[in-house]
């Protein structure tokens, strides 16, 4: 289920994974679309954090999730412990370098490269790593890129994994001279999915926070225009906020 911006909730086997969960507003930016479910209904066993920016790591959300599940496991890039060391026990936070993997909740999780950066204060620029995740079980291989610009890393990831579903960002791309170094626009997201060899592209990172100069509804319109063109074997699957995508051979979707 996509819950807005970069937040995705996955149920794989007996494990629920939340990626970059954000329940409410973030500093200097109000949430423009409501959370699709009451936060009391959003439980997780494992949280994956892609990087430290406020629209991806929301401390208030993590504190609430820990109050609901004190045994919550957090997986994050190298150096992230500095941000959660007052919230959880050390053994509940796993830090990884690019291409490093671990098993948690019956899932094989790998941190993979992204073309981005990290900062949360004036004094910690790029002191904590950033990245995307490949999540695997015996039936599926999913990829969530986190924030990233276009680059050769998509082909490298595609060479190592057979991606079924790719969650890729399509928003926050203007002004281009700044944003193109950090984010994807819709045609770049489609090209990234093709480079990955993904079967299905699910767009994220749009329509929730007004972070850049393009109109809030432009990314999805542009994406749909691009997706009407011949994009080879790739299936484009935009989701409504709160819509549940069922992992199946038919790749059918249902509204929650």
Number of C-alpha atoms within 10 A of each C-alpha: 21 25 26 26 24 25 23 21 20 19 14 18 12 9 14 16 22 23 25 26 27 26 22 17 18 17 8 9 14 12 17 14 14 15 16 17 13 9 14 9 7 16 16 22 20 22 21 25 26 28 26 24 16 17 21 22 22 20 17 14 17 20 15 14 21 18 11 14 14 15 15 19 22 24 25 27 25 19 16 23 21 9 13 16 12 9 13 17 13 12 8 17 19 18 19 21 17 17 15 12 17 14 12 14 16 14 19 15 23 22 28 26 23 25 20 18 19 17 17 16 9 6 8 10 12 14 14 20 24 31 28 27 27 23 21 21 15 10 10 14 19 21 27 26 25 28 26 24 22 19 16 14 18 21 16 14 19 17 13 10 17 18 23 18 25 25 26 28 29 27 32 26 23 16 11 16 8 10 18 17 16 17 26 26 22 24 17 19 26 26 15 25 28 20 18 24 22 24 17 21 25 21 25 29 24 20 22 23 21 17 17 14 12 15 13 17 12 14 24 18 11 14 21 15 12 15 19 9 8 8 14 8 11 17 17 21 18 19 19 14 23 19 16 18 19 13 16 10 6 7 12 11 14 11 11 12
